[in-house]
Amino acid sequence: MICGRKARPAAEQPRSPSDGSGGPRRPGRALKKMGCSWVGEMPRDHLHPRGGPITARVPAVSVMHIEGVREGHQSEGLRKYGAAFPEQHCFTLVFKGKRKNLDLAARGEEDARHWVQGLTKLMARLQAMSQPEKLDHWIHGVLQRADRNKDNKMSFREVKSMLRMINIDMDDVYAYKLFKECDHSGNERLEGRELEEFCRRLLRRPELEELFGRYSGEDCVLSAEELRDFLRDQGEDASLRQARAIIRTYELNEKARQQDLMMLDGFMMYLLSAAGDILNQEHTKVHQDMSQPLCHYFISSSHNTYLTHNQIGGTSSTEAYVRALMAGCRCVELDCWEGSDGEPIVYHGHTLTSKILFSDVIESIRDYAFKQSPYPVILSLENHCGLEQQATMARHMKAILGDMLLTQPLEGQDPHDLPSPEKLKGKVLVKGKKLPEPWHEPQRVTSLLDPEEEEEEEEEEEEEKLQERSSQQSLQSLQEIKPLQAKDASQVAPELSAVVVYCQAVPFPGLAHALRHPRPCEMSSFSERKARKLIKEAGSALVQYNTRQLSRIYPLGLKMNSSNYNPQEMWNAGCQLVALNFQTPGYEMDLNAGRFLGNGRCGYVLKPPCLRSPPGERPRRLVLHIRVRAPRPPSPTPGWVPPASLLGDTHDVPMPGQVISAQQLPKLKREKGSSIVDPFVRVEIHGVPADCSKQQTHHKLNNGFNPRWEETLSFQLLAPELALVRFVVEDYDSTSCNDFVGQFTLPLASVREGYRHIHLLSKDGASLSPATLFVHVRCKSL
């Protein structure tokens, strides 16, 4: 319903799902949507508005786009505006990507429970689908859209329309020949088994058939021994026992399975499953040593976490914290300002961004901090509040977080050393300023630093914010914005100081002083500009500094559109908290997602030995082959190259790989039925500057359904332990910029060799299933 207005009664009650299985459904269950009145039905895998008065048109919602369902008032919208509806009647659909939540209210508790259970079961079924099942599901949806008169039959005209929908520009003569071969009834319509046969022919994978035939021989059946040979060439466990286990798991034909044989369909099932994924499945779990000091890990970090859009007029939302935490982020930022009613608020000062309560943010962090990862969350406080509201902030954190909040050094741990993520499991740490020890107890108010020291601490950030404000003066709408910043904001309240334990924010004393007098529990923040300067002038010393202490990097304040910087150059120098704008998609966030894809996506990744205790272990050098005939020359990116003293006696490691084919790439311009992508694949290496390069295949004209390249790309890497591999598919355009189609990024250390599928992601990180790449990867140490 529209917030603050009475919802109109529904004219009729549409039917809702019983259990998500597609079986009989109970009588209708009407829903009210916050923002407009509507009632909804959920057939099979879609929610669709039906019947009743509708104040705004609501499009169908695919269950494939739903990330989760929350019961009760568990969203920002329902907490603010859902008081008119009993909590037991409400639930929220959380979508993948950047799409806003959908808050719904049912007419009764039973109806709400019915919807939640049905949706949850549907989502579980979709999650459990194999890749071939997802492909069948996708094709079924395309057929439904192409069948214009809904008679469950396909004319040749409708078939041509379907081919364009799935990104195929097929010659009319060949398309009609294929159509006639499947039209066994001869009535110029395909239906039932005829349609199934037509789709099977479309979905043929000649490259997989050739690979299968290479190992199976003329009988076109893989024995357990032949499958073992394939596994050996893949670099996997090549025992007969493992081969038989794979046949029992993936072979579809029961008679073949009983005889330990694998047919082509079973082989395809295997290669399209997680077992055939390019990502090492052992790395989808926490597999690294988590008992080392915090400073030995890269830590997933967010900048301006509260924003959902740009930092000038965007919306601040607690949902932004939820999304960041559920994406594995372990360090979130809170810009805290004086609230007019005594309650601290969070927003981007001196801008038109909306404001949210500090207490609401802490509640969201409490609820979602450890759903994705059990390892510690760091709250990076940028404080503009006076002493009274600072004390209020401390009270809120203690009252809301309870035992989660770390307020004392761990027992048995040297208070001057950083503990490990393992020891800090389930704990929330506060990064902020701290009073000197004699004044630690909340007895009296005192200034933390003298004005000169205070000015030094904020020099970088405040300089950029002043420039930002100056540039904003040309915008008349911003000229009168004067956030409430207390006169005593430069002081620190004892109550707030007391909750800062291991992450004391201090002015950067300079590398020379910091290396002579290391203080692991003190940390400094650097703008991307200052960090680049340090990397350029004293990269080796910065690496050494980062072996003992935490450093946080943040984007320049002048970036009004909340754009990001390349995080790789900061990771190369061992910086742990490389904070990015999570709300801004782009290659920078792709790299961040790739960096933290491994180790169970827990938000902590152990740094390579050379960045933990230089000069550390000597990394292997590598040649990577992924087969391309016309590679582009390397395109190095700026950054610091670890010197030989840190890397040890290294040698090039080749990495070759063959880009073989792609499957079911998404259609970019759906409004233009005749528009079909001309795809090409670019493989990028992101690491130390000497390793950064990119190469690409030729483009394939008018085929986004099953393009085939059979091209090889080769890279030589100096420091593979730091390298990320990004696979990008773009639509070639000779007259303008190429359009992004999909991508997937992962650490080179998590790449599995052999024939592998890559499941592509959209610009905002959502799955593009069933879109895949098929590649052959080979790594060789020198």
C-alpha positions, 0 to 999 in steps of 0.5 A: 500500500502507499505509505500513510494511505489506506490500501484499496480492497482487492476486487478478486483473489487470485490463486497462489502456490501450494508448495512451489511444486506446480501442483494444485493450488489453494484459493487465492492469496491477495498481497499488498505492495508497499508503494502501490496496492496490488495483488499477486499470483505466483505461477511456477517460477514467477510472481505476476500481478493479477486482478484488483485495483492497481495504482502502478503497473508491476512487471512479472518477477522471476524467482530466479532473480530473488536472492532471499525472502525475509519474514516480518518487518525485516527491511528498512521499508517495513521498519519505517512504514509497515506499522499499519500491518501486523509483522506476521503478515509481512515479508520482503523479497530481496533481489539479486544485483542492485534491484530494490527490495519488494515489501509485501503484506498478506491478508493474514498470517497463514497467507504470509506463511504460505507465500514464504514457504512456496517461494522458499521451496521454489528457490531451493528447487532452482538452486538444486537444478543442474546446468542442463536443467537450467538450460531446459528451463531457459529454453522453455521460457523462450519457447513460451515467449516466442509462441505468440498465439499461445497454441503450444505450436510453433510456425516457422515464423515463430521459430525464426523469432525464437532464434533471434531471442536466443541470439542466433542469426541463422540462414533462412534456408538452413533454418527451414531445412532444420525445421522441416526435418523435425516437422514429422507431421508435415503440418508446418507446425512444431509441437511436442516431441518435434519441438524437443527434437528441434531444441536438442539439435540447437543445443548440440555441443560439437566441441564436447562431442569431439572431446568425448570421441577423443577418449571414447573411441568409435563405440562412443561410450566412455569406460571407467578406464577411459574416463580415468585417462581423461581425469589424469589429463585434467590434472585430477584424481585419476583413480578408477575408484574416482572415475566410477564415482563420477559415472554413478553421480552424473550418468543418466542412463541406468543400464550404462551406469550399472556397467560403469559406462558413461554416455555423451549426455552424462559426460556433458552433465559432468563438465557442466556441474561444479566438478567441471567449473574453472573455480577450484571447489576446495576454495569455496570453503575456508581452506587457509590458515586463519590463525595469523595476525589480522595484518596478514590478510586482505580484508574485504572493505567498503567505503561510504557503505550507507550509499546506494548510489552516488555520494552527492544526491544518492540514498542512504540506506541500512539495506546497503549494509545488509548487501555489503555484509552478505557479499562478504564485506568485513569492514564497513564505514559509518559517517556519523553526524549530529542528529537534531533530536539527540540521535546520531545520524549516518550520511555523506555530509555537505551533500543531498544524500538522505540520512539514516539513524546510527542505531538503525545501522547498528541493528542491521549490522547485528542482524547480518554481520555473521550470516555470510562469514563468521570472521570479525567485522570492523566498523570504521567510524568517521566521527563528526559528533560532539561528546554527548552524541559520541557517548550515545553512539557507544551506548547504542553499540553496547546495547544493540551488539551486546557480546558481539562488541569487543570492548577488552583485549582477548585473554591470553593475547598480548594486548599490543599484538593483533589477534587472528581472525580465528580468535575474533570469530563472531566479534565486531571491532570498532576503528576510531580514535582513542584517548591516552591510557590515563584518561581511558575510564569515562570520568572526564572529558578531554581532547584527544590530540592538540590541534596540530596533531588533529590537523595532521590526522585529517589532512588528506581526507579533509583536503579532498573534502574541501576541494569537493565542497568547493567544486559543489559551490557551483551547484546552487542546490548544495550551497546552503547545505550545512550539516550539524557538526558539533564544536567539540567533534575534535574531542573524543568521549571516553565512552566511545574511546573505550570500545576501540581496542585493536583498531586505533585510528592515528595520524600516519607517522611516516614510514621511517618512524613506523618501521622503527617503532611498530605499533600493530594496534594502531592503523592509518588511512590513506587516500588512493592518491597518498597510497600511490605516492607511497607505493611509488616512492617507498613501495618496499618499505610500505610492504614491510609496514603492512606486515605488522600494521593495518592500513586502510585505503579509500577513494578520492573524495572528488569522485562525485559519481562514487567511482572506484580505483584499481584495488590491485595496485594496493594489494600488491603493496600488502595493504589490507583494507582496500575500501571500494564503493560497493554500490558502483559496478565496474571492473574494480568491483569485479576484481574485488569480488574475484579477490575474495571469491576464494577461502569460502568468500569469508572476506579474509584472504591470506596474503602471499608469503612475500607480503607477510614477512619479506623477504619471504618464500620465493614464489613460483613463476608461471606460464598460463595458456588459455589458445589465441591466434592474434594476441594484443601486446601487454598493457601494463597498469601502474603500480609497484613491482615487488623487488627481487629481495621480496620475490626471491629468485623468480622465473617466468611461469607460462599460463596457456589456455584455449578459448573454445566456445560460449553458450547462451550469451544474453541478448543485450538489446531486447527491444530490438528483435533483430539485434544479435551480439557479435561476441569476443572474449578478452582475458585479462591478467591483473597482478604486479605491473609486469604481469598485467596484460590482456588478450582477446579472440576475434569476434563472431558475427551474429551468434550469441547462442553457441559461438566457437573460437578455438583460439589460444592465449598465452601469458607469462607471470612473474608473481602468480600468487597475486594475480587475478584472471578476468574473463570478459565477453563483449559485443563487438561494435566497429563504430562505437564502444563495445558493449559489456555482455558478461564476466567472471574473475577469480584468483589464478591460485583458484584456477583449475587446469583442463577443460572447464566451464566458466559461469558468467556474471552480469555487471552487478555480479548477478548470475547470467545462467545459463550463459557459459564459456568453455575453455582449456587451461594449462599452467606450467612452472618454469 
